[in-house]
Amino acid sequence: MSYAVLHIMKASGSCNAIARHIERTTQPDNAHPELRHLNRDDFIKYPDGVDGLGEAIQHRLDNAGLTRKIGKNQVLALNVLMTSDGDALRRLADEGCLDEWAQASVGWAKQTFGEDNVVAAHLHMDEQTPHLHVTVVPIVTAERKKKASEAKAKKRYRTKSKDGPRLSANDIMTRENLIRFQDTYAEAMERFGLERGIRGSEARHVDQHEYYRQCQIKKKDLEQDVAGLSAEKKQLDTENRSLEKRKAELERGNRWIEKTFADTKAANAEMSRQNSELEKRKTELVKENSSLAATNTTLSDEKRQLEAEKKKVADEIADIEADKSKLIDERSAYAKETDAARKEKETALQEAADAKAQRDSNRRDALSNLANRFTGSKTKKLESELADSREEIRTLKERAEETAKIHRSRIRDLQQQLDKQKEQHDSIVRGHKETEDLIQRFFPGIIAALPAIRDCIRVKMSDTLITTLLDGKPRSFKTGYTLYDPNEEKDVDVGNVEVQIKRDPTDDNNYRLHLGGKRVFQWFREKWQSLKQTVRRGFGIR
């Protein structure tokens, strides 16, 4: 907690010095002029016709009813200083309680010294620590205490009123009163978070005159320091002129060095620019490699999906081809049935023609024998046979037409099914062709890399390793690593062998898997041949 500071100073003579400080008619060295507008003196209003602190003190003295003559060196006023540490007063200002603190301090002064005796109050905000100056005229009404010398004196003076007003700072500033002032002021300041100072403290207040005296001493010391520094400055100026001359000589000598340095700096700047561009390009390539690695992973997944779809399409094409062959066979069968029906129709027509010829022959025979026949039984028989023949011809003809119609409808249905399946097959092929074109357009290296990926899959290489090798950088397998040879259907030791996916000019510049700088399956063949020769030499076989 912060302390409530109360300090009382005597002001003798005309009080002009203390008035100049309090009313700021002169500018103190420790005050800030730019903060003077924050000072206040409106806590106590001067009487009418009174202007200034000196007149206010004199007005109180003139109207107090004093009967004794005021001595030349008698104390006319008390300067009561009220404050605390800067942090506490700034806290009160931030909380909006600074005006309330000042009013409470002035109220305590009026209650303690008498409202008529408190003639002025000034709040100073332009110094490091805000503080309040309350000016009190020390008028008392208690009986004056006689000195020991007066008590022994034989001469007697005229008896004066014991309760009359007197001007006496000593009666106010007794030890008992000063202790009581500290106690009662601290009690009044408790609500502002301030407490009484330490009893018996040896700390002493530095009054204004002592402060200014110390400032004057420091000023003289500073003036002596300035004089010494001036002499040193003259010496330094002489040395500086000598150094300037030497500097000019050095500058002439440094021009060539600066020119060379400038040329070197320009060359270094160009190299730095080129290095910066290379670093930028390197960063871009790293990002592209990272992007390609992610893309390769995605494309590997897409490739597996495409392989699955390709297999599915191949199966569908095989089914379509089987259906096509079946439809062709059915169409051939229906064509044969149609030919058979046509032949049956032709046979029926031929039989009908033969029947008609036979009928005409029979008619002629009937006409020739008409004279010999008087009954119509034979003619009716012939007419009945002729009607039966016509009915049979009509039935065969209708049957042949119905069979031909059914065959045409069946052939038309089969042709429609074949066309539909062919259209589906063409659509699937077009879709795969469009997908392949898009991959070739936006990822031109992927199509070329598919043969290498197929090589990796055939030798049973893991997807992670395939993705790693797609960056095109050469690597070496760890000791004991094996790959699968599909031709020999065996695992082959490839430990410490260099592996790389790179373009092969002999294969339309497509990417291929290489072991030891050779195509993987060529390396496998040479490996097996070398192994076989080693075995033969071991058994003495050429």
Stockholm file with secondary structure:
# STOCKHOLM 1.0

chainA/1-542         MSYAVLHIMKASGSCNAIARHIERTTQPDNAHPELRHLNRDDFIKYPDGVDGLGEAIQHRLDNAGLTRKIGKNQVLALNVLMTSDGDALRRLADEGCLDEWAQASVGWAKQTFGEDNVVAAHLHMDEQTPHLHVTVVPIVTAERKKKASEAKAKKRYRTKSKDGPRLSANDIMTRENLIRFQDTYAEAMERFGLERGIRGSEARHVDQHEYYRQCQIKKKDLEQDVAGLSAEKKQLDTENRSLEKRKAELERGNRWIEKTFADTKAANAEMSRQNSELEKRKTELVKENSSLAATNTTLSDEKRQLEAEKKKVADEIADIEADKSKLIDERSAYAKETDAARKEKETALQEAADAKAQRDSNRRDALSNLANRFTGSKTKKLESELADSREEIRTLKERAEETAKIHRSRIRDLQQQLDKQKEQHDSIVRGHKETEDLIQRFFPGIIAALPAIRDCIRVKMSDTLITTLLDGKPRSFKTGYTLYDPNEEKDVDVGNVEVQIKRDPTDDNNYRLHLGGKRVFQWFREKWQSLKQTVRRGFGIR
#=GR chainA/1-542 SS CEECEEEEEEEETTCHHHHHHHHTSSCCTTSCGGGGGGCBCCSSCCCTTCCSHHHHHHHHHHTTTCCSCCCTTCEEEEEEEEECCHHHHHHHHHTTCHHHHHHHHHHHHHHHHCTTTEEEEEEECSSSSCEEEEEECCEECSCCCCCHHHHHCSCCCCCCCSSSCEECHHHHSCHHHHHHHHHHHHHHHGGGTEECCCTTCCCCCCCHHHHHHHHHHHHHHHHHHHHHHHHHHHHHHHHHHHHHHHHHHHHHHHHHHHHHHHHHHHHHHHHHHHHHHHHHHHHHHHHHHHHHHHHHHHHHHHHHHHHHHHHHHHHHHHHHHHHHHHHHHHHHHHHHHHHHHHHHHHHHHHHHHHHHHHHHHHHHHHHHTTTTCCSSHHHHHHHHHHHHHHHHHHHHHHHHHHHHHHHHHHHHHHHHHHHHHHHHHHHHHHHHHHHHHHHHHHCHHHHHHHHHHHHHHHTTCCHHHHHHHTTCCCEECCTTCEEEETTTTEEEECTTCEEEEEEEGGGTTEEEEEETTEEHHHHHHHHHHHHHHHHHHHHTCC
#=GC SS_cons         CEECEEEEEEEETTCHHHHHHHHTSSCCTTSCGGGGGGCBCCSSCCCTTCCSHHHHHHHHHHTTTCCSCCCTTCEEEEEEEEECCHHHHHHHHHTTCHHHHHHHHHHHHHHHHCTTTEEEEEEECSSSSCEEEEEECCEECSCCCCCHHHHHCSCCCCCCCSSSCEECHHHHSCHHHHHHHHHHHHHHHGGGTEECCCTTCCCCCCCHHHHHHHHHHHHHHHHHHHHHHHHHHHHHHHHHHHHHHHHHHHHHHHHHHHHHHHHHHHHHHHHHHHHHHHHHHHHHHHHHHHHHHHHHHHHHHHHHHHHHHHHHHHHHHHHHHHHHHHHHHHHHHHHHHHHHHHHHHHHHHHHHHHHHHHHHHHHHHHHHTTTTCCSSHHHHHHHHHHHHHHHHHHHHHHHHHHHHHHHHHHHHHHHHHHHHHHHHHHHHHHHHHHHHHHHHHHCHHHHHHHHHHHHHHHTTCCHHHHHHHTTCCCEECCTTCEEEETTTTEEEECTTCEEEEEEEGGGTTEEEEEETTEEHHHHHHHHHHHHHHHHHHHHTCC
//
